[in-house]
Amino acid sequence: MVYILNNSDSVLNQFMSEIRDVEVQGDPLRFRYNMVRIGEIFAYEISKKLPYETKEVSTTLGIANVPVLVQYPVLATILRAGLPFHQGFLNFFDKSENAFISAYRKTHKDRSFSMNIGYASMPEVEGKIIILCDVMIATGSSMVMAYKELIAKGKPLHTHIVSIVASMEGLHNLKKYLPNDETTIWLGGVDDELTAQAFIVPGLGDAGDLAYGKKI
């Protein structure tokens, strides 16, 4: 199942317009905060798909029967651009365990590149629901590698793959290389073009640099 949130009008589109806007991007604090807010919107939408159970809650006047989460999802993100996005999920799922994966692009002499996992820190994932987020999905390679890194430690109950902007090619690769019955894909929007250097057009630029400053 694939959900693309900007297919419907909501305040999400306002925040997405701002993180794409070169004028607004000059303010790193606002850029990070918009990613947090987008993460919160995704968290709310995904929360509708999670399992609930009824709990009796004592109030000052009686007992209220309230649906509550059966289990908080494990929140996983790909460093470094994904950190503010991840925080949006953590604001809602505040009791969640967290996983962090470092993925990097290695450029070869012929100007081709490959994706590599440099570091992974994660809790037990066996039988749990995972939300794996990254700001952008270009080719989809880093997301597929991060997913495989997670399931190598145990078999989750289900995994929600989340990104703000994906390329059409990246979405195609996720659907091709991830198990359809074990994953759900959530996207803010999908852009048609992916350059030979794997940059999404129109995209939004380098989210990590815009959030935290340029790297060398």
C-alpha positions as CSV (number, residue, x, y, z in Angstrom):
1,M,0.0,0.0,0.0
2,V,1.2,3.5,-0.9
3,Y,-0.1,6.7,0.6
4,I,0.8,10.0,-1.0
5,L,-0.4,12.8,1.4
6,N,-0.2,15.8,-1.0
7,N,-2.8,14.2,-3.2
8,S,-5.3,15.8,-0.8
9,D,-5.3,19.4,0.3
10,S,-4.1,19.9,3.9
11,V,-1.7,22.1,5.8
12,L,1.0,19.6,5.0
13,N,1.2,21.2,1.5
14,Q,2.0,24.6,3.2
15,F,4.9,23.1,5.1
16,M,6.1,21.3,2.0
17,S,6.0,24.5,0.0
18,E,8.2,26.2,2.6
19,I,10.9,23.5,2.7
20,R,11.1,23.6,-1.1
21,D,11.2,27.4,-1.3
22,V,14.7,28.8,-1.8
23,E,13.8,32.0,0.0
24,V,12.5,30.2,3.1
25,Q,15.4,27.7,3.0
26,G,17.8,30.4,4.1
27,D,16.5,30.0,7.6
28,P,17.8,26.7,9.0
29,L,15.7,26.9,12.1
30,R,12.5,27.2,10.1
31,F,13.6,24.5,7.7
32,R,14.2,22.1,10.6
33,Y,11.0,23.1,12.3
34,N,9.0,22.5,9.2
35,M,10.4,19.0,8.9
36,V,9.4,18.4,12.6
37,R,5.8,19.5,11.8
38,I,5.7,17.3,8.7
39,G,6.8,14.4,10.8
40,E,4.0,15.1,13.2
41,I,1.5,15.0,10.4
42,F,2.8,11.7,9.2
43,A,2.7,10.3,12.8
44,Y,-0.9,11.3,13.1
45,E,-1.9,9.7,9.8
46,I,0.1,6.5,10.5
47,S,-1.4,6.3,14.0
48,K,-4.8,5.5,12.4
49,K,-3.3,2.3,11.0
50,L,-1.9,1.0,14.3
51,P,-3.6,-1.6,16.6
52,Y,-5.5,-0.3,19.6
53,E,-7.1,-1.8,22.7
54,T,-9.7,-0.3,25.1
55,K,-8.4,0.8,28.5
56,E,-10.5,1.9,31.5
57,V,-9.3,5.3,32.7
58,S,-10.4,6.6,36.1
59,T,-11.5,10.3,36.0
60,T,-12.6,12.4,39.0
61,L,-16.2,11.5,38.1
62,G,-16.1,7.9,36.9
63,I,-14.6,5.5,34.4
64,A,-13.9,6.3,30.7
65,N,-13.3,3.6,28.1
66,V,-10.6,4.9,25.9
67,P,-8.8,3.2,22.9
68,V,-5.0,3.3,23.4
69,L,-2.1,1.9,21.5
70,V,-1.4,-1.8,22.0
71,Q,2.3,-1.1,21.3
72,Y,4.3,2.0,20.5
73,P,6.2,1.7,17.2
74,V,10.0,1.6,17.0
75,L,11.1,4.9,15.3
76,A,14.0,4.5,13.0
77,T,15.7,7.2,10.9
78,I,18.6,7.6,8.5
79,L,21.2,10.1,9.7
80,R,21.7,13.1,9.4
81,A,19.0,14.8,7.5
82,G,16.3,12.6,9.0
83,L,16.8,13.9,12.6
84,P,14.3,16.7,12.6
85,F,11.8,14.6,10.7
86,H,12.3,11.8,13.2
87,Q,11.7,14.3,16.1
88,G,8.2,15.0,14.7
89,F,7.3,11.3,15.1
90,L,8.9,11.2,18.6
91,N,6.8,14.2,19.6
92,F,3.7,12.0,19.1
93,F,5.1,8.5,19.9
94,D,6.9,9.8,23.0
95,K,7.3,6.3,24.6
96,S,8.8,4.7,21.5
97,E,12.2,3.0,21.3
98,N,14.5,4.5,18.6
99,A,16.9,3.2,15.9
100,F,19.5,5.3,14.1
101,I,21.2,4.2,10.9
102,S,24.1,6.0,9.1
103,A,24.0,5.6,5.3
104,Y,26.5,7.3,3.0
105,R,27.1,7.6,-0.7
106,K,30.5,6.4,-2.0
107,T,31.4,7.9,-5.4
108,H,33.7,5.8,-7.6
109,K,36.3,6.9,-10.2
110,D,33.9,6.4,-13.1
111,R,31.5,8.9,-11.3
112,S,29.1,6.1,-10.4
113,F,28.2,5.6,-6.8
114,S,27.0,3.1,-4.3
115,M,25.2,3.3,-0.9
116,N,26.8,1.9,2.2
117,I,25.7,1.5,5.8
118,G,28.3,2.9,8.2
119,Y,26.6,2.5,11.6
120,A,23.4,1.2,13.1
121,S,22.1,1.5,16.6
122,M,18.7,-0.2,17.3
123,P,16.5,-1.9,19.9
124,E,14.9,-5.3,19.6
125,V,12.6,-5.2,16.6
126,E,11.2,-8.8,16.7
127,G,7.4,-8.7,16.5
128,K,7.2,-4.9,16.7
129,I,5.9,-2.2,14.3
130,I,8.6,0.0,12.8
131,I,8.4,3.5,11.3
132,L,11.5,4.0,9.1
133,C,11.8,7.6,7.9
134,D,14.2,9.6,5.7
135,V,13.6,13.1,4.2
136,M,14.1,12.1,0.6
137,I,14.0,9.0,-1.5
138,A,16.1,9.4,-4.7
139,T,16.9,5.9,-6.0
140,G,15.6,4.2,-2.9
141,S,18.9,2.4,-2.3
142,S,19.6,3.8,1.2
143,M,16.0,3.1,2.4
144,V,16.1,-0.5,1.1
145,M,19.5,-1.1,2.8
146,A,18.3,0.5,6.1
147,Y,15.3,-1.8,6.0
148,K,17.4,-4.9,5.5
149,E,19.7,-3.8,8.3
150,L,16.7,-3.6,10.6
151,I,15.2,-6.9,9.7
152,A,18.6,-8.6,10.1
153,K,18.1,-8.1,13.8
154,G,14.7,-9.6,13.9
155,K,11.4,-9.9,12.0
156,P,9.1,-6.9,12.7
157,L,5.4,-7.2,12.6
158,H,5.1,-4.5,10.0
159,T,7.2,-1.6,8.7
160,H,6.0,1.9,7.6
161,I,8.4,3.5,5.2
162,V,8.1,7.3,5.3
163,S,9.6,10.1,3.2
164,I,8.7,13.8,2.5
165,V,9.8,13.7,-1.2
166,A,10.5,10.7,-3.4
167,S,11.3,10.4,-7.1
168,M,9.1,8.2,-9.2
169,E,12.1,5.9,-9.8
170,G,12.7,5.7,-6.0
171,L,9.1,4.8,-5.4
172,H,9.2,2.1,-8.1
173,N,12.4,0.6,-6.5
174,L,10.8,0.5,-3.0
175,K,7.8,-1.3,-4.4
176,K,10.1,-3.7,-6.3
177,Y,12.6,-4.5,-3.5
178,L,10.5,-4.3,-0.3
179,P,8.0,-7.0,0.6
180,N,4.5,-5.7,-0.2
181,D,2.8,-7.6,2.5
182,E,5.2,-6.4,5.3
183,T,5.6,-2.8,4.4
184,T,3.5,0.3,3.8
185,I,4.9,3.4,2.0
186,W,4.0,6.9,3.1
187,L,5.1,9.9,1.0
188,G,4.5,13.6,1.1
189,G,4.9,14.0,-2.6
190,V,6.4,12.3,-5.7
191,D,8.6,14.2,-8.3
192,D,9.0,12.8,-11.8
193,E,12.6,13.5,-12.6
194,L,15.8,12.0,-11.2
195,T,19.1,13.2,-12.7
196,A,22.1,11.0,-13.6
197,Q,23.7,12.1,-10.3
198,A,20.5,10.9,-8.4
199,F,19.2,14.4,-7.6
200,I,15.4,14.7,-7.4
201,V,14.0,17.5,-9.6
202,P,12.4,19.8,-8.5
203,G,13.1,18.2,-5.1
204,L,14.3,20.6,-2.4
205,G,18.1,20.4,-2.4
206,D,20.4,18.7,0.2
207,A,18.2,18.5,3.3
208,G,21.1,17.7,5.6
209,D,23.0,20.8,4.5
210,L,19.9,23.0,4.7
211,A,19.2,21.8,8.2
212,Y,22.7,21.6,9.7
213,G,25.1,23.4,7.3
214,K,27.3,22.2,4.5
215,K,29.6,19.3,4.9
216,I,33.1,18.8,3.4
